[in-house]
Amino acid sequence: MILRYELKKVFSKKINRIVLIGTMLAAVVFSMFAIGGVQYTDGNGTTHAGVTASRRLADDKNRWAGELTGDRIAQAVSSRKEMNSRYSYDVPDEEYGKTVQAYSDIIYFVIDVLTPDTGWDENVLYQLEDEQAEDLYSIYRENQQKMAEEYGKTPRQRQFLKEQYDKIDLPLTYEAKDSWDTLMVYVETYGMILAIVIGFLAAGVFVEEFRVRADAVFFASRYGRTKAAGSKVLAGLLIATIIYWTGMGILLLISLGVMGISGGGTLYQIDFPYSIYVMTYGQYCMLAVLGGYIASLLSASVTMLIAAKMRSANVAVCVPFFLFCVMQFIARALSDFLTFFKFTPDMLVNVIGCAKAPNIFQAGNLVFRQIPCVMLVYSALAVILLPFAYKSYHCYNLK
Amino acid sequence: MVGRNILMELELRNVSKEFDGVSAVSGVSVTMRKGVYGLLGVNGAGKTTLMRMLCTLIRPTAGEILWEGSDILEMGADYRDILGYLPQDFGYYPDLSVTDYMMYIASIKGIRPGAARKRTGQLLRQVGMEKYEKRKMKTLSGGMARRVGIAQAMLNNPKVLVLDEPTAGLDPNERIRFRNLISELAEDRLVLLSTHIVSDVEFIANRIMLMKSGKVFYQGTTEKLLSSMDESVWHCTVPKREVNDLVRRYLVGNVKSAPGGAELRILAKEPPAEQAVREEATLEDAFLLYFGEKVGGTDDTEI
């Protein structure tokens, strides 16, 4: 019963309701942005955006759906080379809509495979022989070994990278994944907004008594220094969980509901062949969602601790903004401390950036990747901070 | 267990509290049992600090507070289970309804939902707030909020009820109502009522404690207090030009304009004026004598 009323206290406040409604509306707006972010070119060369565009694009691209064998890769490369010889670099929109758009992901994959550690260079495609295109996976495997050698600083790291690459099942299976790809940017941005909003709401849980001067009655009550203080911690976590999953649920439901879930099973390597995270687009999206959730829990824990210590929410509510937003800009400014900024909390809402880079670290014999490490550390920290928030609150004035 | 309940004794042993080296309460030793205790003192006497220690909100710098022989801080939740507290600066959650507020306080007092609902209904009826149970707390007047305040303090049917300046800021009607309510609720429990308004205590307290500069320097009945006064109370009417002189020389309670001069209530060993008539002393006179100043607001003496 304490928990129920603790939540009621938070959600009965007008400012909190306004913030909450605003946050939920933002989920709808972000969904609209995601939906509007996909463009489809039809056979007449007309470009469409909006509600039907992503599904039409998926239908078009899914003509190439299925196992991406060497023959099919060669077929796509051959077609693209023919287009290039016919139109040079400037393929007309009609032709793009009729043919090129459908296999564009495959072409990008080929170029990415051929340029593992150099900049994007489309010319490599046109220099590729038919036999080489058919045997692209051999080049891919060779380059994986090279990447492992280049990015692995120790034998253990090299072995680790090779093990990750070995997990990639070849040939890849292809399905249009544009809805997931577009959604990711909004999942991360919205996740960051949710973490900041959750921090704002959770901070209030521990300062409401002091703000309205109800602390005397609270602490003079039977459970004021025990269960009721514990319920505040629980309320903060529940607020984080309910708001996060409701907001994110709205964003995912509307976006995927409209754009479709085609490509959820496509490997992320179709876009980033040398990524050390072997996962499907569905898993990639869930990883970003999970990162946002951990960020929200951390935000709730940190703000509750600061609020409980300071008896004021003023500083506490600014901290999540600093951790998840300002930190990104500081990292860009202080490039000498790159390694440090690979472990800062803003990485939780930057899964897109982390997944691309082959960042691995070693402690003793243990080699680990950036995303699992960041997620594990901050999940643990979110939990570890809670008893401190409880402790500094429940013995208020009695030390 | 029954024996312990009958004992119902709250004992303060040489309790002191300092804030940054400044003494707020100094060496207070008092034993209280069932009944209503009035804690009187001017503002800043240390009443609120003493009460906050009694409610385990702050820890004494020295000394101990015992409930039926056990230290209240060590008893923790067990002591707070028998405690009801209405603070001087009664704060509440403005956006909760009266019922929700009561239910929340009931929950942190460990009362089960069914019993809490029943008790909330009873208490809101008793304090005359049943009509407003759905109103948000922030829409209540000061008097109404205080009535809810006393209701929350009573939710767990406390053995120790601590009321810190419960009538401060209330209009005369609300104060009378509040005093009656406290008298009603005082049965079978220890009530400690702190105030600087003498008339509140005069009506409802069985025993009185006088506090000044952090020390309790008197405890006993009103009668004993009045009989121990070494000055008498005199009523006289004097020409207006003599008023200032009398005010300078004596402790003067009331000064009231009257035809041909002013009526004065004076504390003195001997008649301060020729026509002065001795009157029976009241608690207000005692307050004037011991604290050397007139008490409360102007409405205090008019009730």
Interface residues (C-beta under 8 A of the other chain):
Chain A: M1 I2 R4 Y5 E6 K8 K9 S12 K13 K14 E208 E209 V212 R213 A214 D215 A216 V217 F218 F219 A220 S221 R222 Y223 G224 R225 T226 K227 A228 N397 L398 K399
Chain B: R52 C55 T56 L57 I58 R59 L73 G76 A77 R80 D81 L83 Y85 L86 P87 D89 F90 G91 Y92 Y93 P94 D95 L96 D100 M103 Y104 I105 A106 S107 I108 K109 G110 P113 A116 Q152 A153 N156
